[in-house]
Amino acid sequence: MDRFVIRGGNRLEGTVGVEGSKNAALPIMAATLLCAGESTIHDVPNLRDIQMMADLLRYLGAGVSWEAGTLGVNATTATTVNVPETLMRRMRASNLVLGPLLARFGEVSISQPGGCNIGARPMDLHIRGLRALGATITERAGYITATATKLRGAEIHLDVPSVGATENLMMAAVLAEGQTVIRNAAKEPEIVDLQNFLNLLGARVKGAGTGVIRIQGVPGVHPAEHHIIPDRIDAGTHLVAAAITRGDVLVTNIIPEHVEPVIAKLREMGACVTVTDDGVRVRVDGRLRAVDVKTMPFPGFPTDMQPQMMALLTVADGASIVSETIFENRFKHVPELVRMGANIRIEGNTAVIRGVKDLIGAYVEATDLRAGAALVLAGLAAENTTVVEHVEHIDRGYAKLEEKYRMLGADIVRVSN
């Protein structure tokens, strides 16, 4: 297992680019299964999660090629509809093949998916929605099996605006007979990107980005070419990295509107944030002020930025309150930050942070993707040396993070055991 060794205290300065969105690329990769032929997807980040989804597509029989950020998926020979537990448990997004396989082949069997252990993410909304579309679904021994002679459009109301359920139901409804309406749908930018790709395939989808998505079923779709949107969590992480090191960094290939909640909080803390034609620049010259943060579905503050923001708040002036409303188990980074000298108290789904003047380097463990990113940011700002173990979690969502920050002036190296 690799680790990061970070000698903190260096001010980050310079320009850093944002990768294509992992959470947009994964459902779009799954959507290529809706038809025969080869689709081409550009700006795909070279991440462990992407590689695992590519492995899953290959197992299903698809041809997958990758060159310089461009992914080709030929689903002509994708005829396997039974996905083993060994593949499904590698990441949560593997469940996104459920909708497209059912729509195209009329049957699919998958195990319950894996992924970061940050809280319960049940499949009940996916299952309930597919049943509304006419699927027969059984759950047995950890497997979900769905069959349907023909899916038919339906009115579906999601109890919560689940991103994964919205994406799965959108893909399933593309080939359903008649119109499907998904109410209380997730509004994330990744949903909009999926809609754009589906429409390039020949689907008829509208409303993504709002709470109501309408899909008019079509008899069939065809391959397409698409460019993935920039990753808003990658972008937000770099903005916070600039702030926590009191640096001066321009983040490029960024859609400012997608990271507005992060920009707003940084400005509230006293950071100088400038949106230009080239990107978003963050400059910090002194200690920032404490603020309160509450995670919410988009367009609220993203849960995937909560750990990184908490790392910043540990060195802010004053007391902050962080309320996590999305996942009940997303404070695993807290004990690790405390090991570095942070003053944090947990009360249910709320963390009370009293900022300290300086963090101190320590041996810490990345327990999940975003927790790992938070520990890297804390290490960049801490005195002495920080060692972050289990960086394979970080590699799931960040491409060559240590190289990017080294280019900005950080003293960070990857060490292999």
Disulfide bonds with the S-S distance in Angstrom:
none
